[in-house]
């Protein structure tokens, strides 16, 4: 069988890729470096595609999320290492959440003790994802091989993943140790230990010399039931000889080209589906309402103190970095409206939004 824990991580580049089935729970590590390269390339529109092999034995998700990660880095004003970590987490969460049950949501949280602090991403099934890091300025020294030290930035701790659906009363929560902090192998470890899925996961973020996102993408391969030994062997061969995601994107390959490369010799079944991934959503009206309720939960006295000390009531969304200002009277009116109403805002929401 294909290795149950297969991560193609941007952490290191061994001289030769190990056989995927050599150890049942082997994490295969390939180089998908985040590095300063020559000139920034122009990437096509972002796209996330889902394909099946010719015999329906392997499902492949491939994303080109260059503009999505660029948007995130711009919103959060991240340092290079923080850009790499957030970009990988966004892409991994997007891949794990897409093309599942309608209205399902996934939340991925790295609770590490490194300078980056917590990394949190939320995605739905329609290609929408958003995220944040506690310290966007985190940028520890490079590794000796010159690569960005994402693992050092994240540190050790736990990875918590929550899958929820409005028709299911209890969300599914899985918690595993952070094994490296390099994101891809941590997510792969989770898929094995908590969801018992046979997968291969690859993530790559590349920066240019100006520390801007040059390319960002990834893939998630799922081995479906009754997959033949011959298909597994060909898939292993393809993965062991395939360039990195960043290299393929920088060479001008599309997401479909990468999917075809993964499934080379296995064929692609007709009917591939695709969506355009994007950062968000934080719709203005719903965001405004949530912000007002969060501030109102502070109470009249504290709202008045904020207005008196700062001269304004301004709230920033941690995910989209949108700032909104509210008048003291509008918040007081909201407090009056909420009196006697059910409490729909948690203390955590108050802390995040205030």
C-alpha positions as CSV (number, residue, x, y, z in Angstrom):
1,X,0.0,0.0,0.0
2,X,1.0,3.6,-0.5
3,X,2.5,5.1,2.6
4,X,-0.2,6.1,5.0
5,X,1.6,9.2,6.0
6,X,3.0,10.9,2.9
7,X,4.0,14.5,3.2
8,X,5.8,16.3,0.4
9,X,6.9,19.2,2.5
10,X,9.0,22.3,1.8
11,X,11.4,21.4,4.6
12,X,14.4,19.6,3.1
13,X,15.6,17.8,0.0
14,X,17.1,14.4,0.4
15,X,19.5,13.0,-2.2
16,X,17.1,10.4,-3.2
17,X,13.3,10.1,-2.5
18,X,12.5,7.0,-0.4
19,X,10.1,4.4,-1.6
20,X,6.7,5.3,-0.4
21,X,5.9,1.8,0.9
22,X,9.3,1.2,2.5
23,X,7.8,1.9,6.0
24,X,4.0,1.8,6.5
25,X,3.9,5.2,8.2
26,X,6.8,6.9,6.4
27,X,6.6,10.6,5.8
28,X,8.2,11.2,2.4
29,X,9.9,14.6,2.3
30,X,10.6,16.4,-0.9
31,X,11.9,20.0,-1.5
32,X,9.4,22.6,-2.2
33,X,11.5,25.6,-1.1
34,X,10.5,29.0,-0.2
35,X,13.4,31.0,-1.6
36,X,14.4,34.3,-3.1
37,X,14.4,33.7,-6.8
38,X,15.3,36.0,-9.7
39,X,12.4,37.8,-11.3
40,X,8.8,37.4,-10.2
41,X,6.7,35.6,-12.7
42,X,3.1,36.4,-13.7
43,X,0.8,33.5,-12.8
44,X,-2.5,32.8,-14.4
45,X,-5.8,33.0,-12.5
46,X,-5.9,30.8,-9.4
47,X,-7.7,27.5,-9.9
48,X,-8.5,24.4,-7.8
49,X,-9.3,21.2,-9.8
50,X,-10.4,17.7,-8.8
51,X,-9.6,14.8,-11.1
52,X,-10.0,11.0,-10.9
53,X,-7.6,8.5,-12.5
54,X,-8.9,6.6,-15.5
55,X,-10.2,3.7,-13.4
56,X,-11.4,5.8,-10.5
57,X,-8.8,4.5,-8.1
58,X,-7.1,7.8,-7.3
59,X,-8.5,11.3,-6.6
60,X,-6.3,14.3,-7.1
61,X,-6.8,17.9,-6.0
62,X,-4.4,20.4,-7.4
63,X,-4.4,24.2,-6.6
64,X,-2.6,27.1,-8.0
65,X,-3.2,29.6,-5.2
66,X,-0.6,32.2,-6.1
67,X,-2.9,35.2,-6.0
68,X,-4.7,33.9,-2.9
69,X,-1.5,33.7,-0.9
70,X,-0.3,37.1,-2.3
71,X,-3.6,38.6,-1.1
72,X,-3.1,37.1,2.3
73,X,0.5,38.3,2.6
74,X,-0.6,41.8,1.6
75,X,-3.5,41.9,4.1
76,X,-1.4,40.7,7.0
77,X,1.9,42.4,6.0
78,X,3.8,39.2,6.7
79,X,7.6,38.8,6.9
80,X,9.0,36.2,4.5
81,X,8.9,33.2,6.9
82,X,5.4,34.2,8.1
83,X,4.3,34.4,4.5
84,X,5.6,30.9,3.8
85,X,3.9,29.5,6.9
86,X,0.6,31.2,6.4
87,X,0.6,30.4,2.7
88,X,1.3,26.7,3.2
89,X,-1.4,26.6,6.0
90,X,-4.0,28.3,3.7
91,X,-3.3,26.0,0.8
92,X,-3.4,22.8,3.0
93,X,-6.6,23.9,4.6
94,X,-8.1,24.7,1.3
95,X,-7.2,21.3,-0.1
96,X,-8.5,19.4,2.9
97,X,-11.8,21.3,2.9
98,X,-12.8,21.4,-0.8
99,X,-15.2,19.2,-2.6
100,X,-16.7,17.7,0.6
101,X,-20.2,17.8,1.9
102,X,-22.0,21.0,1.1
103,X,-21.8,23.6,3.8
104,X,-19.1,21.7,5.7
105,X,-16.3,23.9,7.1
106,X,-12.9,23.1,8.4
107,X,-10.7,25.0,10.9
108,X,-7.0,24.2,11.1
109,X,-5.0,25.6,14.1
110,X,-1.3,25.2,14.7
111,X,-0.8,26.0,18.4
112,X,3.0,26.2,18.5
113,X,5.4,27.8,20.9
114,X,7.5,29.4,18.2
115,X,7.7,33.2,17.5
116,X,4.9,32.9,14.9
117,X,2.4,32.1,17.6
118,X,-0.8,30.4,16.6
119,X,-1.7,29.9,12.9
120,X,-5.4,29.5,12.1
121,X,-7.1,28.9,8.8
122,X,-10.8,28.3,8.0
123,X,-12.1,27.0,4.7
124,X,-15.4,25.8,3.2
125,X,-16.2,23.4,0.4
126,X,-16.4,26.0,-2.3
127,X,-12.8,27.1,-2.5
128,X,-12.9,30.0,0.1
129,X,-10.2,30.1,2.8
130,X,-9.0,32.7,5.2
131,X,-6.3,32.7,7.9
132,X,-4.2,34.6,10.3
133,X,-1.0,34.3,12.4
134,X,-0.4,35.8,15.8
135,X,2.9,37.4,14.8
136,X,3.1,38.3,11.1
137,X,6.6,39.8,11.7
138,X,8.1,36.4,12.8
139,X,11.2,35.8,10.6
140,X,13.7,33.5,12.4
141,X,17.2,33.0,10.9
142,X,17.4,30.8,7.8
143,X,18.2,27.1,8.0
144,X,21.9,26.2,7.2
145,X,20.7,25.2,3.7
146,X,19.4,28.7,3.1
147,X,15.7,27.9,3.4
148,X,13.2,29.8,5.4
149,X,12.8,28.3,8.9
150,X,9.1,27.7,9.0
151,X,9.5,24.9,11.5
152,X,11.4,27.1,13.9
153,X,8.7,29.8,13.4
154,X,5.9,27.5,14.3
155,X,7.7,25.5,17.0
156,X,6.4,22.6,18.9
157,X,2.9,22.1,20.3
158,X,-0.4,20.7,18.9
159,X,-2.3,20.8,15.6
160,X,-6.1,20.9,16.1
161,X,-8.5,20.4,13.2
162,X,-12.3,20.8,13.5
163,X,-14.7,19.7,10.8
164,X,-18.3,21.0,11.2
165,X,-21.5,20.9,9.4
166,X,-24.8,22.8,10.2
167,X,-26.8,19.5,10.1
168,X,-24.4,17.7,12.5
169,X,-24.8,18.6,16.1
170,X,-21.3,17.9,17.2
171,X,-18.2,19.0,15.2
172,X,-15.5,16.4,14.6
173,X,-12.3,17.5,16.4
174,X,-8.9,15.9,16.0
175,X,-5.7,16.9,17.9
176,X,-2.2,15.6,17.1
177,X,1.3,16.8,18.1
178,X,3.1,19.1,15.7
179,X,5.7,16.8,14.2
180,X,7.9,19.4,12.4
181,X,6.1,22.7,12.1
182,X,6.7,22.6,8.3
183,X,2.9,22.4,7.8
184,X,2.7,19.7,5.1
185,X,4.0,16.8,7.1
186,X,2.0,17.9,10.1
187,X,-1.2,17.9,8.0
188,X,-0.3,14.5,6.6
189,X,0.3,13.2,10.1
190,X,-3.1,14.4,11.1
191,X,-4.8,12.7,8.1
192,X,-3.2,9.4,9.1
193,X,-3.7,9.5,12.9
194,X,-7.1,11.2,13.1
195,X,-8.9,10.5,9.8
196,X,-7.1,7.2,8.8
197,X,-6.9,8.4,5.2
198,X,-4.2,7.1,2.7
199,X,-3.0,10.3,1.1
200,X,0.0,12.3,-0.3
201,X,0.1,16.0,0.4
202,X,2.4,18.5,-1.3
203,X,2.6,22.3,-0.6
204,X,4.9,24.9,-2.1
205,X,5.4,28.7,-1.7
206,X,8.1,30.5,-3.6
207,X,9.2,34.1,-3.1
208,X,11.2,36.4,-5.3
209,X,14.1,38.6,-4.3
210,X,11.7,41.3,-3.1
211,X,10.1,38.7,-0.8
212,X,6.9,38.8,-2.8
213,X,5.0,35.7,-3.6
214,X,6.2,34.3,-6.9
215,X,4.1,31.1,-6.9
216,X,2.1,29.1,-4.5
217,X,0.3,25.8,-4.9
218,X,-0.2,22.3,-3.7
219,X,-1.8,18.9,-4.3
220,X,-3.7,16.3,-2.2
221,X,-3.8,12.7,-3.5
222,X,-6.4,10.3,-2.0
223,X,-6.1,6.6,-2.6
224,X,-9.6,5.2,-3.0
225,X,-10.9,1.8,-1.9
226,X,-9.9,-1.2,-4.1
227,X,-7.0,0.6,-5.7
228,X,-4.8,-1.9,-7.5
229,X,-1.2,-2.7,-6.7
230,X,-0.2,-1.7,-10.2
231,X,-1.8,1.8,-9.8
232,X,0.0,2.3,-6.5
233,X,3.3,1.4,-8.1
234,X,2.8,3.8,-11.0
235,X,1.7,6.6,-8.7
236,X,4.8,6.1,-6.5
237,X,7.0,6.2,-9.6
238,X,5.3,9.5,-10.7
239,X,5.7,11.2,-7.4
240,X,9.3,10.1,-6.9
241,X,10.4,11.7,-10.3
242,X,8.1,14.7,-10.3
243,X,9.5,18.3,-9.9
244,X,8.3,20.4,-7.0
245,X,5.0,22.2,-7.1
246,X,6.8,25.6,-7.1
247,X,9.2,24.5,-9.9
248,X,6.3,23.3,-12.1
249,X,4.3,26.5,-11.5
250,X,7.3,28.7,-12.2
251,X,7.9,26.7,-15.4
252,X,4.4,27.7,-16.5
253,X,2.6,24.5,-15.8
254,X,-1.1,24.8,-15.0
255,X,-3.0,23.0,-12.3
256,X,-4.4,20.6,-14.9
257,X,-0.8,20.0,-16.2
258,X,0.3,19.1,-12.7
259,X,-2.7,16.8,-12.2
260,X,-1.9,15.1,-15.5
261,X,1.7,14.7,-14.4
262,X,0.7,13.0,-11.2
263,X,-1.7,10.7,-13.1
264,X,0.8,10.0,-15.9
265,X,0.2,6.5,-17.2
266,X,-3.0,6.2,-15.2
267,X,-5.2,8.3,-17.4
268,X,-7.7,11.0,-16.3
269,X,-11.4,10.2,-16.1
270,X,-13.7,12.6,-17.9
271,X,-15.6,15.2,-15.8
272,X,-12.9,17.0,-13.8
273,X,-14.4,19.8,-11.7
274,X,-12.8,23.1,-10.8
275,X,-13.4,26.2,-8.7
276,X,-11.6,29.6,-8.4
277,X,-10.2,29.7,-4.9
278,X,-10.2,33.1,-3.1
279,X,-9.3,34.6,0.2
280,X,-12.3,35.2,2.5
281,X,-15.1,35.7,2.7
282,X,-15.7,38.5,5.2
283,X,-18.9,40.1,3.7
284,X,-19.1,43.7,4.8
285,X,-22.6,43.7,6.3
286,X,-22.2,40.5,8.3
287,X,-18.8,41.6,9.4
288,X,-20.1,44.9,10.6
289,X,-22.9,43.2,12.6
290,X,-20.5,40.8,14.2
291,X,-18.1,43.6,15.1
292,X,-20.9,45.8,16.6
293,X,-22.1,42.8,18.7
294,X,-18.6,42.0,19.9
295,X,-18.0,45.6,21.0
296,X,-21.5,45.8,22.6
297,X,-20.7,42.8,24.7
298,X,-18.1,44.9,26.5
299,X,-20.9,46.9,28.1
300,X,-21.8,50.5,28.3
301,X,-19.1,51.5,30.8
302,X,-16.1,50.0,28.9
303,X,-17.4,51.3,25.6
304,X,-17.6,54.8,27.1
305,X,-14.1,54.4,28.5
306,X,-12.7,53.4,25.1
307,X,-14.3,56.4,23.5
308,X,-13.0,58.7,26.2
309,X,-9.4,57.4,26.2
310,X,-8.9,56.7,22.5
311,X,-11.4,59.1,20.9
312,X,-12.8,56.4,18.6
313,X,-14.1,52.9,18.5
314,X,-12.3,51.0,15.8
315,X,-12.3,47.3,15.3
316,X,-10.1,45.2,13.0
317,X,-11.0,41.7,11.6
318,X,-8.1,39.4,12.4
319,X,-8.7,37.4,9.2
320,X,-9.2,40.0,6.5
321,X,-7.7,43.0,8.3
322,X,-10.7,45.2,7.5
323,X,-11.1,48.1,9.9
324,X,-14.4,49.7,10.8
325,X,-15.2,52.6,13.1
326,X,-18.3,53.0,15.1
327,X,-19.8,55.9,16.9
328,X,-20.4,55.6,20.6
329,X,-24.1,56.1,20.1
330,X,-24.4,53.3,17.5
331,X,-22.8,50.9,20.0
332,X,-25.0,52.1,22.8
333,X,-28.0,51.5,20.6
334,X,-26.7,48.0,19.8
335,X,-26.4,47.4,23.6
336,X,-30.0,48.4,24.1
337,X,-31.1,46.1,21.3
338,X,-29.2,43.2,22.7
339,X,-30.7,43.5,26.2
340,X,-32.8,40.5,26.8
341,X,-31.6,38.9,23.5
342,X,-29.7,35.5,23.5
343,X,-26.0,35.8,23.8
344,X,-24.6,34.8,20.4
345,X,-21.1,36.2,20.9
346,X,-18.6,34.1,22.9
347,X,-16.0,35.7,25.2
348,X,-13.4,34.5,22.6
349,X,-15.2,36.5,20.0
350,X,-15.0,39.6,22.2
351,X,-11.3,39.1,22.8
352,X,-10.6,38.6,19.0
353,X,-12.7,41.5,17.8
354,X,-11.9,44.1,20.4
